[in-house]
Amino acid sequence: MQPLTTATLFAAALAMLAFVPVTVRAQATCSLKAVEANPIPKAEHFLLWKEVALKACSDSKARFNLGESECLAVISQRADSCASRLSNESPALVSTTAVARDVGRRYLH
């Protein structure tokens, strides 16, 4: 078995979203699930995807053979650089599910 990479970890977190409705909330007014009804500012959108990635660490030992603290460290280390890299490519206000998932997919990879 090959060791899991960070990309594999993030890809698995994204795959989880296909089966589980996203109800993660960074603030009371922002929700990935309700992006069409309540558009999300770009910075808040990246925070929501960071929360999704962090939640994927809860079972990282079984799924990725990576300890939870190691998983959390990897995400914390990469979150800001991922957001910075995608900032110029992302709209100032995310207002559709398609855009939210596209940006999220690129953020998690």
C-alpha positions, 0 to 999 in steps of 0.5 A: 500500500502506498502512503497517502498524500495530502492530495489524496486526503483532500480528494477524499474529503471532497468525495465525502461531499457527494454523499453527505449534504454540506451543512458546515457553517462558518457563521450563522449567515453563511452556509455551503448548503444555502449558497443560492439563497445566501451568497457567500463572500470569497473569504468566508467561502474559503473558511467554510471549505477549510472547515470541511477539510478539518472535519475529514480529519476525524476519521483520518486514521482509518481512511488515510492511515494518518493521525488526526493531529497530523491531518489537522497540521497539514490542513492548517499549514496549507489552508492559507496558501490554497486560499491565496492561490485561488483568490484571484480565480474566485468570484468576490461573491459565490452565489451558485452551488456549481461555483461553490463546488468548483472552488471547493474542489480546487481548494481541497486539492 
